[in-house]
Amino acid sequence: MTLSVRAWVSVRFLTFFISWSIFQSYWGLWLASRGLSVSEISAAVACSLIARAVTVAVLYPALNRRATLLRLSRIVPWLIVAAAVPYLFVVGFPMLVVVSIAFGLIYPIMLPLNETVATVAARQRLLPYGPTRSLGSAGFLLGTLGAGWLTSTLGVQVLAATLVSACLLMAVIGLVPPREAETLAIRGSGAHGFAILARDRAFCACLAIAMLVQGSHAAYYSFGAIRAGEISSPDAVPFLLVLAPLSEFALFSLARQRFERLSYRTVFALGAISAALRWTLLAFAEDWGLLALSQLLHAGSYAITHLAFTLYVRDRVDLDIQAAAQGLYASLAMGVSTAALTVVVGLQIGASFSAALLTMAATALASLLFLPVIHTHRKVIA
């Protein structure tokens, strides 16, 4: 049995984001159920985030220099399963820290790995990126709803086994080979790729914009559910929160034709403006209507910005350094910048949640200063 590259990559996005939704949305609940204090949970999460930042920026490109994308795609999911299983037997805080670091070093590699595989295949016209990536959004939605149902039915303690099962599903399905396997037999340039990217002013501008816009989600990721609970009834919160991945799914599904004709500047500007509008609406929302509208703008604040960066990498970054480019994005735009701005939000949140959100809106708008550096025309490197 084999799959086309498009179907193979789509399934990889789907299964990975099922597990990612459990880890992102519910892991704090599971940690609390183990009897850990708030400070211990924060320390465990911090260790995992630090490990994540290192592994996606440094370890992943280094591995891709020694192994092809296809080989990594087969091996890494099984390493993730091996790193996840110890969560079933965690006893005490010291063991949790060790397991969190080990898992944080392996699991996040799938983020840039899947994105690199997708952009490399899209560059070779084997798949349309947007519709293929939409399966990841669908997976996140399914995982969130499924884990929520299991938690309410069986209790929080089931989350560790659910995460391990989701990782195992990802590994088993990954054994099915793609038909055009030779197109993914690509090795990266390792650390040399960072030097090349550092000299690309347009790429650095794209990364800076992505860091500011994606980082501006810090207030929402940390306190969005609390804000939703203040504005609407508790029963309505899950339905309001699920609007974000739904809007993301819709945008990726429709992105193939609508964004291919736009310049990189235009797509980045749409993402930044959407983010600023989203945080402003949320800051002044007093009813569920404005909150729902701000959730739908997730399609712009997150998905359009992600798509803009991906299109630039697909079109203008050489195949052998795309792993380095995706590693930097996963580390800096999706990790470090969000963590840094979370600290800023934490300093403001006690005085005014609205002020924190307006600061995030200003941060997103500040990214527009980098637009003039980006190439206005679309070009695919031969």
C-alpha positions as CSV (number, residue, x, y, z in Angstrom):
1,M,0.0,0.0,0.0
2,T,1.3,3.5,-0.9
3,L,-0.1,7.0,-0.8
4,S,0.4,10.0,-3.1
5,V,2.6,12.6,-1.6
6,R,-0.4,14.9,-1.1
7,A,-2.3,12.2,0.8
8,W,0.8,11.2,2.7
9,V,1.5,14.7,3.9
10,S,-2.1,15.4,4.6
11,V,-2.4,12.4,6.9
12,R,0.8,13.4,8.7
13,F,-0.6,16.8,9.4
14,L,-3.9,15.3,10.6
15,T,-2.4,12.7,13.0
16,F,0.3,15.1,14.4
17,F,-2.2,17.8,15.2
18,I,-4.5,15.4,16.9
19,S,-1.7,14.7,19.4
20,W,-0.6,18.4,19.4
21,S,-4.1,19.5,20.5
22,I,-4.0,17.3,23.5
23,F,-0.5,18.5,24.5
24,Q,-1.3,22.2,23.9
25,S,-4.9,22.4,25.3
26,Y,-5.1,19.9,28.1
27,W,-1.6,19.2,29.4
28,G,-1.8,21.7,32.2
29,L,-4.9,19.9,33.5
30,W,-3.1,16.6,33.5
31,L,-0.1,18.1,35.4
32,A,-2.4,19.6,38.0
33,S,-4.1,16.2,38.4
34,R,-0.7,14.7,39.4
35,G,-0.8,16.9,42.6
36,L,1.9,19.4,41.4
37,S,1.9,22.9,42.6
38,V,1.5,25.9,40.2
39,S,5.2,26.7,40.5
40,E,6.2,23.1,39.7
41,I,3.8,23.0,36.7
42,S,5.3,26.3,35.5
43,A,8.8,24.9,35.9
44,A,8.0,21.7,34.0
45,V,6.4,23.6,31.2
46,A,9.3,26.1,31.0
47,C,11.8,23.2,30.8
48,S,9.7,21.7,27.9
49,L,9.6,25.1,26.1
50,I,13.3,25.6,26.4
51,A,14.0,22.2,25.1
52,R,11.6,22.9,22.2
53,A,13.3,26.1,21.3
54,V,16.7,24.4,21.1
55,T,15.6,21.3,19.3
56,V,13.6,22.9,16.4
57,A,16.3,25.5,15.7
58,V,19.4,23.4,16.2
59,L,18.8,19.7,16.5
60,Y,16.3,19.4,13.6
61,P,18.6,21.0,10.9
62,A,21.5,19.0,12.2
63,L,19.5,15.7,11.9
64,N,18.4,16.7,8.4
65,R,22.0,17.1,7.4
66,R,22.6,13.5,8.3
67,A,19.3,11.9,7.3
68,T,16.8,12.7,4.5
69,L,13.4,14.1,5.1
70,L,11.8,10.8,4.3
71,R,14.0,8.9,6.8
72,L,13.4,11.4,9.5
73,S,9.6,11.2,8.8
74,R,9.7,7.5,9.5
75,I,12.1,7.5,12.6
76,V,11.1,10.6,14.6
77,P,7.5,9.5,15.3
78,W,8.7,6.3,17.0
79,L,11.2,8.3,19.0
80,I,8.3,10.4,20.1
81,V,6.3,7.4,21.2
82,A,9.3,6.2,23.2
83,A,9.6,9.7,24.9
84,A,5.9,9.9,25.6
85,V,5.5,6.5,27.3
86,P,7.3,7.5,30.5
87,Y,4.5,10.0,31.2
88,L,2.4,7.0,32.1
89,F,4.7,6.2,35.0
90,V,5.7,9.7,36.2
91,V,6.1,9.9,40.0
92,G,7.2,13.1,41.6
93,F,8.5,16.4,40.3
94,P,12.1,15.5,39.5
95,M,11.0,12.6,37.2
96,L,8.4,14.9,35.6
97,V,11.2,17.5,34.7
98,V,13.4,14.8,33.2
99,V,10.5,13.3,31.1
100,S,9.4,16.8,30.1
101,I,12.8,17.7,28.8
102,A,13.2,14.4,27.0
103,F,9.8,14.8,25.4
104,G,10.4,18.5,24.6
105,L,13.6,17.6,22.7
106,I,11.9,15.1,20.4
107,Y,8.3,15.9,20.0
108,P,8.5,19.4,18.6
109,I,10.7,18.3,15.7
110,M,7.5,17.2,14.0
111,L,6.4,20.9,13.6
112,P,9.2,22.0,11.3
113,L,9.7,18.5,9.8
114,N,6.1,18.3,8.5
115,E,6.3,21.9,7.3
116,T,9.6,21.3,5.4
117,V,8.2,18.1,3.8
118,A,5.1,20.1,2.7
119,T,7.0,23.1,1.3
120,V,9.5,20.8,-0.5
121,A,6.6,18.8,-2.1
122,A,4.7,22.0,-3.0
123,R,7.9,23.4,-4.6
124,Q,7.9,20.3,-6.8
125,R,4.2,20.8,-7.6
126,L,3.2,17.6,-5.9
127,L,0.6,19.2,-3.6
128,P,-1.1,22.6,-2.9
129,Y,0.1,23.8,0.5
130,G,-3.0,25.4,1.9
131,P,-5.6,22.6,1.3
132,T,-3.0,20.1,2.5
133,R,-2.2,22.0,5.7
134,S,-5.9,22.4,6.4
135,L,-5.9,18.7,7.5
136,G,-3.7,19.8,10.4
137,S,-6.4,22.3,11.5
138,A,-9.0,19.6,11.2
139,G,-6.8,17.3,13.3
140,F,-6.4,19.9,16.0
141,L,-10.2,20.4,16.1
142,L,-10.8,16.6,16.3
143,G,-8.2,16.2,19.0
144,T,-9.5,19.1,21.1
145,L,-13.1,17.8,20.9
146,G,-12.1,14.1,21.4
147,A,-9.8,14.8,24.4
148,G,-12.5,17.1,25.9
149,W,-15.0,14.3,25.7
150,L,-12.7,11.7,27.1
151,T,-11.8,14.0,30.0
152,S,-15.4,14.7,30.9
153,T,-16.3,11.0,30.6
154,L,-13.3,9.2,32.1
155,G,-11.5,11.9,34.0
156,V,-8.3,13.9,33.5
157,Q,-6.0,10.9,34.3
158,V,-6.8,9.5,30.9
159,L,-4.9,12.3,29.1
160,A,-1.5,10.7,29.3
161,A,-2.7,7.5,27.7
162,T,-4.6,9.5,25.1
163,L,-1.4,11.4,24.2
164,V,0.6,8.2,23.9
165,S,-2.1,6.6,21.8
166,A,-2.2,9.6,19.5
167,C,1.6,9.6,19.1
168,L,1.4,5.8,18.3
169,L,-1.2,6.4,15.7
170,M,1.0,9.0,14.1
171,A,4.0,6.6,14.0
172,V,2.0,3.6,12.7
173,I,0.4,5.6,9.8
174,G,3.8,7.0,9.0
175,L,5.0,3.6,8.0
176,V,2.9,3.8,4.8
177,P,5.3,5.0,2.1
178,P,4.6,7.8,-0.4
179,R,4.7,6.9,-4.1
180,E,7.1,9.6,-5.1
181,A,9.5,8.8,-2.2
182,E,12.6,9.9,-4.2
183,T,11.3,13.5,-4.1
184,L,11.7,13.6,-0.3
185,A,15.2,12.1,-0.3
186,I,16.6,15.5,0.5
187,R,19.3,16.4,3.1
188,G,19.7,19.8,4.6
189,S,22.9,21.9,4.8
190,G,22.8,22.1,8.6
191,A,24.4,25.1,10.3
192,H,25.6,26.4,7.0
193,G,21.9,27.1,6.1
194,F,21.7,29.6,9.0
195,A,24.6,31.7,7.6
196,I,22.9,31.8,4.2
197,L,19.5,32.8,5.7
198,A,21.2,35.5,7.8
199,R,22.4,37.2,4.7
200,D,18.9,37.2,3.1
201,R,17.5,40.5,4.3
202,A,14.0,39.6,2.9
203,F,13.9,36.3,4.8
204,C,15.0,38.1,8.0
205,A,12.2,40.6,7.5
206,C,9.7,37.8,7.0
207,L,10.9,36.1,10.2
208,A,10.7,39.3,12.2
209,I,7.1,39.9,11.0
210,A,6.2,36.4,11.9
211,M,7.8,36.7,15.3
212,L,5.8,39.9,16.1
213,V,2.5,38.7,14.8
214,Q,2.6,35.2,16.1
215,G,4.1,36.4,19.4
216,S,1.2,38.8,19.8
217,H,-1.0,35.7,20.4
218,A,0.6,35.5,23.9
219,A,-2.2,37.1,25.8
220,Y,-4.8,35.0,24.0
221,Y,-3.0,31.7,24.5
222,S,-2.5,32.4,28.2
223,F,-5.7,34.1,29.2
224,G,-8.1,33.8,26.2
225,A,-10.3,31.2,27.8
226,I,-10.5,33.3,31.0
227,R,-11.6,36.3,29.0
228,A,-14.2,34.2,27.2
229,G,-15.6,33.1,30.5
230,E,-15.9,36.7,31.7
231,I,-17.8,37.8,28.6
232,S,-20.0,34.7,28.0
233,S,-21.6,31.9,29.9
234,P,-19.4,28.9,30.9
235,D,-21.4,26.6,28.6
236,A,-20.7,28.8,25.6
237,V,-16.9,29.0,26.1
238,P,-16.0,25.7,24.3
239,F,-18.1,26.7,21.3
240,L,-16.5,30.1,21.1
241,L,-13.0,28.8,21.4
242,V,-13.6,26.2,18.7
243,L,-14.3,29.0,16.2
244,A,-10.6,29.7,15.9
245,P,-9.5,26.3,14.5
246,L,-12.6,26.2,12.4
247,S,-11.7,29.6,10.8
248,E,-8.1,28.4,10.3
249,F,-9.3,25.2,8.6
250,A,-11.6,27.3,6.2
251,L,-8.8,29.6,5.3
252,F,-6.2,26.9,4.5
253,S,-8.8,25.0,2.5
254,L,-9.5,28.1,0.3
255,A,-6.0,29.4,0.1
256,R,-4.8,27.7,-3.0
257,Q,-6.1,30.3,-5.6
258,R,-6.8,33.3,-3.5
259,F,-3.3,33.9,-2.1
260,E,-1.2,32.7,-4.9
261,R,-1.9,35.9,-6.8
262,L,-0.9,38.2,-4.0
263,S,2.5,39.6,-3.2
264,Y,4.3,38.5,0.0
265,R,4.0,42.0,1.4
266,T,0.2,42.0,0.9
267,V,-0.2,38.6,2.6
268,F,1.9,39.6,5.6
269,A,0.1,42.9,5.9
270,L,-3.3,41.1,5.9
271,G,-2.0,38.9,8.8
272,A,-0.7,41.8,10.8
273,I,-3.8,44.0,10.4
274,S,-6.0,41.0,11.2
275,A,-4.1,40.4,14.4
276,A,-4.3,44.1,15.5
277,L,-8.0,44.2,14.8
278,R,-8.6,40.9,16.6
279,W,-6.8,42.0,19.8
280,T,-8.6,45.4,19.7
281,L,-12.0,43.7,19.4
282,L,-11.2,41.4,22.2
283,A,-10.0,44.2,24.4
284,F,-13.3,46.1,24.1
285,A,-15.7,43.1,23.7
286,E,-18.5,43.1,26.2
287,D,-20.8,40.5,24.6
288,W,-20.4,37.1,22.8
289,G,-20.9,38.7,19.4
290,L,-17.6,40.6,19.3
291,L,-15.8,37.7,21.0
292,A,-17.0,35.4,18.2
293,L,-15.9,37.8,15.6
294,S,-12.4,38.1,17.2
295,Q,-12.2,34.3,17.2
296,L,-13.0,34.1,13.5
297,L,-10.1,36.6,12.9
298,H,-7.8,33.7,14.0
299,A,-7.9,32.9,10.3
300,G,-6.1,36.1,9.6
301,S,-3.9,36.6,12.7
302,Y,-2.4,33.1,12.8
303,A,-3.2,31.3,9.5
304,I,-2.5,34.1,7.0
305,T,0.8,35.0,8.7
306,H,1.8,31.3,8.8
307,L,0.8,31.0,5.1
308,A,2.8,34.1,4.1
309,F,6.0,32.8,5.7
310,T,5.4,29.4,4.2
311,L,4.9,30.8,0.7
312,Y,8.1,32.8,0.9
313,V,10.1,29.7,2.1
314,R,8.5,27.5,-0.6
315,D,9.2,30.0,-3.4
316,R,12.5,31.6,-2.5
317,V,14.5,29.4,-0.1
318,D,16.6,26.6,-1.6
319,L,15.5,23.1,-0.8
320,D,18.6,22.2,1.2
321,I,18.1,25.1,3.6
322,Q,14.4,24.9,4.1
323,A,14.9,22.8,7.2
324,A,16.9,25.6,8.7
325,A,14.3,28.1,7.7
326,Q,11.4,26.1,9.2
327,G,13.4,25.4,12.3
328,L,14.0,29.1,12.9
329,Y,10.3,29.8,12.4
330,A,9.2,27.1,14.8
331,S,11.7,28.2,17.4
332,L,11.6,32.0,17.2
333,A,8.1,32.9,15.8
334,M,6.2,30.1,17.5
335,G,8.2,29.8,20.7
336,V,10.7,32.4,21.9
337,S,8.7,35.5,20.8
338,T,5.5,34.1,22.4
339,A,7.3,33.3,25.6
340,A,8.9,36.8,25.8
341,L,5.6,38.6,25.1
342,T,3.9,36.3,27.7
343,V,6.2,38.0,30.3
344,V,5.1,41.4,29.0
345,V,1.5,40.4,29.2
346,G,2.0,39.0,32.8
347,L,3.3,42.4,33.9
348,Q,0.1,44.2,32.6
349,I,-2.6,41.6,33.1
350,G,-3.1,42.4,36.8
351,A,-3.8,46.1,36.1
352,S,-5.8,45.7,32.9
353,F,-6.4,42.8,30.5
354,S,-7.6,45.3,27.9
355,A,-4.3,47.1,28.1
356,A,-2.4,43.9,27.6
357,L,-4.4,43.1,24.5
358,L,-3.9,46.6,23.1
359,T,-0.2,46.1,23.6
360,M,-0.4,42.9,21.6
361,A,-2.3,44.9,18.9
362,A,0.5,47.5,18.8
363,T,3.1,44.7,18.6
364,A,1.3,43.2,15.5
365,L,1.1,46.6,13.8
366,A,4.8,47.2,14.5
367,S,5.6,44.3,12.2
368,L,4.5,46.4,9.2
369,L,7.7,48.4,9.5
370,F,9.6,45.4,8.0
371,L,7.4,45.2,4.9
372,P,9.5,47.4,2.6
373,V,12.4,44.9,2.9
374,I,10.4,42.0,1.5
375,H,10.4,41.3,-2.2
376,T,7.1,42.5,-3.8
377,H,7.2,40.0,-6.7
378,R,6.7,36.2,-6.5
379,K,9.5,34.1,-7.8
380,V,10.3,30.4,-7.6
381,I,14.0,29.5,-7.6
382,A,14.7,26.9,-10.3
